[in-house]
Amino acid sequence: MTVNVKQTTTELDLESDETYKLNLQGPGQDNTLESETIWGALRGLETFSQLVLQSKECGSEIEVLYF
């Protein structure tokens, strides 16, 4: 996955832009996370982590749920 953040030095406050765009095309595709600030990237990575499942059968294999 490629993560693109426009402003990497923004401090967190009540006015911080935490929006993000998570574009998941599928395995081996151009999957991206785009945000204005690092805070949006953090929220997007948290969403991505909720879509990842560890395979019980393979142990270390990871599966991502694509909608």
Summary of the structure (lengths in Angstrom):
residues: 67
radius of gyration: 13.9
end to end distance: 16.3
largest distance: 44.6
contacts: 157
relative contact order: 0.25
helix: 21%
strand: 33%
